[in-house]
Amino acid sequence: MDPRRVAKVLNHASDATERPTGAIPSSLTLVWRALMGQLAKRSTRVMMRQVLALIGVFGAAISVAIPAGSIQNIISLTAFIILGLTALTLLLHRAATSPAIARNHIQSTSTSRSWYWIIGGIGVVSGLAIQTWFRSGTALAGGDLAPPLGTAWIGKLFTSIGWTGSSVGVPMNNEVQLPWAAVSWLTHEAGGSGALAQRIWYTILVAAIAMGAVILARALSFPRV
């Protein structure tokens, strides 16, 4: 709720002191009911979006923790749909808000700058924490994760047919590795190793995910802790 609107309503209530004594309680009661009604209406919408977001986040976390299979697919798809609906309701709410009200809300929010510090701090802490995964001169690899050695594969990024560890000459979708290919190529051109490129890539990923989570929490009006 806009604090200016609340102050205006309360100012009107204070003007009631010039009326007869018997009219003061009824005027204050009407103001109180109107104020609480608007707060309850807004809180219901906000709480619905927050609950949907929490369900989606927990569903995504559970889908990562359980073994691969049909149940995991159902949970992950459901979590994705719920998060999509949450984002859609938030966008619809913002689109229905007039620009003047949105500007007043932004100007009246004294915590906007502190949120920027929180988002940046979360990104820095997450980026530093990911460094514990690495050791000097080593890289992460194992199973389906190949060592980040060489850049010749970048030239074949858009090849539609390729090979895997268990088949030869099958359709490929290496285009999804384009962001990682860009980081690997830039690091190689700057004289860095594949291990350094991998460290940079995972640092960007983890920091971006953590910052995105905080931005989502702010958009859904979650309070700061």
C-alpha positions in Angstrom: 0.0 0.0 0.0 1.2 3.5 -0.8 2.3 5.2 2.5 1.1 8.6 1.1 -2.4 7.1 0.7 -2.3 5.8 4.3 -1.2 9.2 5.6 -4.0 10.9 3.7 -6.6 8.6 5.1 -5.3 9.1 8.6 -5.3 12.9 8.1 -9.0 12.7 7.2 -9.6 10.8 10.4 -7.8 13.4 12.5 -10.1 16.1 11.0 -13.0 14.2 12.7 -12.0 15.8 16.0 -13.9 18.9 15.0 -17.1 16.9 14.9 -19.3 16.0 17.8 -17.9 13.6 20.3 -20.3 10.9 19.5 -19.3 10.9 15.8 -15.5 10.3 16.5 -15.6 6.6 17.2 -17.7 5.8 14.1 -15.4 7.8 11.8 -12.3 6.1 13.2 -14.0 2.8 12.9 -14.7 3.4 9.2 -11.2 4.5 8.6 -9.8 1.4 10.4 -12.0 -1.0 8.5 -11.1 0.6 5.2 -7.4 0.5 6.0 -7.5 -3.1 7.2 -9.6 -4.2 4.2 -7.0 -2.8 1.8 -4.1 -4.4 3.7 -5.9 -7.8 3.8 -6.7 -7.7 0.1 -3.1 -6.9 -0.8 -1.6 -9.4 1.6 -3.8 -12.2 0.2 -2.4 -11.6 -3.3 1.1 -11.3 -2.1 0.9 -14.4 0.1 -0.6 -16.5 -2.8 2.4 -15.6 -5.0 4.8 -16.3 -2.2 3.3 -19.7 -1.5 3.4 -20.6 -5.2 7.0 -19.6 -5.4 8.0 -21.6 -2.4 6.2 -24.7 -3.7 8.0 -24.3 -7.0 11.4 -23.8 -5.4 11.0 -26.8 -3.1 9.7 -28.9 -6.0 12.8 -28.1 -8.0 15.1 -28.9 -5.1 13.3 -32.2 -4.5 13.6 -33.1 -8.2 17.4 -32.7 -8.0 17.7 -34.8 -4.8 15.7 -37.8 -5.9 16.9 -40.4 -8.5 16.1 -39.9 -12.2 12.9 -41.4 -13.4 9.3 -40.7 -14.2 8.6 -39.3 -10.7 11.5 -36.8 -11.0 10.2 -35.7 -14.4 6.7 -35.1 -13.0 8.0 -33.1 -10.0 10.4 -31.0 -12.0 7.7 -30.3 -14.7 5.2 -29.3 -12.0 7.7 -27.1 -10.3 8.5 -25.4 -13.6 4.8 -24.8 -14.3 4.2 -23.4 -10.8 7.2 -21.0 -11.1 5.9 -19.9 -14.5 2.5 -19.2 -13.2 4.0 -17.2 -10.3 6.0 -15.1 -12.7 2.9 -14.6 -15.0 0.7 -13.4 -12.1 3.5 -11.0 -11.0 3.8 -9.6 -14.5 0.0 -9.2 -14.9 -0.1 -7.4 -11.6 2.7 -5.0 -12.6 1.1 -4.4 -16.0 -2.2 -3.5 -14.3 -0.5 -1.0 -12.1 -0.4 2.5 -13.6 3.0 4.1 -14.2 2.2 6.9 -11.8 1.5 4.6 -8.9 4.5 2.5 -9.7 6.8 5.6 -9.7 5.3 6.7 -6.3 5.8 3.2 -4.9 9.5 3.2 -6.0 10.1 6.7 -4.7 8.5 5.9 -1.4 10.5 2.7 -0.8 13.5 3.5 1.3 14.9 0.0 1.1 15.6 -0.2 -2.6 19.2 0.7 -2.3 19.7 -1.8 0.6 18.2 -4.5 -1.7 20.9 -3.8 -4.3 23.6 -4.3 -1.6 21.9 -7.6 -0.6 21.8 -8.9 -4.1 25.4 -7.9 -4.8 26.5 -9.4 -1.5 24.8 -12.7 -2.2 26.5 -12.8 -5.6 29.9 -12.2 -4.2 29.5 -14.7 -1.3 28.3 -17.3 -3.7 31.1 -16.7 -6.1 33.6 -17.0 -3.3 32.0 -20.2 -2.0 32.2 -21.9 -5.4 36.0 -21.5 -5.3 36.1 -24.3 -2.7 35.2 -26.8 -5.4 38.5 -26.2 -7.2 42.2 -26.9 -6.5 45.1 -25.1 -8.2 45.9 -26.7 -11.6 42.9 -29.1 -11.6 39.5 -29.2 -13.2 36.1 -30.8 -12.5 35.4 -34.0 -14.5 33.7 -37.4 -14.1 31.0 -39.5 -15.7 29.3 -37.5 -18.4 31.2 -34.4 -17.5 34.3 -34.3 -19.8 37.5 -32.4 -18.8 37.5 -28.9 -20.2 40.5 -29.5 -22.4 40.9 -27.9 -25.9 38.6 -25.7 -27.9 38.4 -27.6 -31.2 34.8 -28.6 -30.3 33.7 -25.0 -30.5 34.0 -25.1 -34.3 31.6 -28.0 -34.4 29.1 -26.5 -32.1 26.3 -26.3 -34.7 26.9 -29.7 -36.3 23.7 -31.6 -36.3 25.2 -35.1 -36.3 27.9 -36.3 -33.8 28.9 -39.1 -31.5 28.6 -39.9 -27.9 30.2 -42.5 -25.6 27.7 -45.1 -26.5 26.7 -44.2 -30.1 28.1 -42.9 -33.4 26.3 -40.7 -35.9 23.3 -39.5 -33.9 21.5 -36.1 -33.8 23.1 -33.6 -31.5 22.0 -30.4 -29.7 25.3 -28.9 -28.9 23.9 -25.4 -29.4 22.8 -25.4 -25.8 26.5 -25.2 -24.9 26.9 -21.8 -26.6 27.3 -19.8 -23.4 29.9 -22.2 -22.1 31.6 -22.1 -25.5 31.8 -18.3 -25.4 33.5 -18.4 -21.9 35.9 -21.1 -23.0 36.9 -19.3 -26.2 37.3 -15.9 -24.5 39.5 -17.5 -21.8 41.6 -19.4 -24.3 42.1 -16.2 -26.4 43.2 -14.4 -23.2 45.8 -17.1 -22.6 44.0 -19.0 -19.9 43.6 -22.7 -19.5 40.5 -24.9 -19.8 40.5 -25.3 -16.0 40.4 -21.5 -15.5 37.5 -21.2 -18.0 35.6 -23.9 -16.1 36.2 -22.0 -12.9 34.9 -18.8 -14.4 31.9 -20.5 -15.9 30.8 -22.2 -12.7 31.4 -19.0 -10.7 29.1 -17.0 -13.1 26.5 -19.7 -13.0 26.3 -20.1 -9.2 26.4 -16.3 -8.5 23.7 -15.7 -11.1 21.5 -18.3 -9.7 21.9 -17.0 -6.1 21.2 -13.4 -7.2 18.3 -14.5 -9.3 16.7 -16.1 -6.3 17.1 -12.9 -4.2 15.6 -10.8 -7.1 12.6 -13.2 -7.2 12.2 -12.9 -3.5 12.2 -9.1 -3.7 9.7 -9.1 -6.6 7.4 -11.3 -4.6 7.6 -8.9 -1.6 9.4 -11.3 0.7 10.7 -9.5 3.8 14.3 -9.1 4.4 15.8 -11.2 7.2 
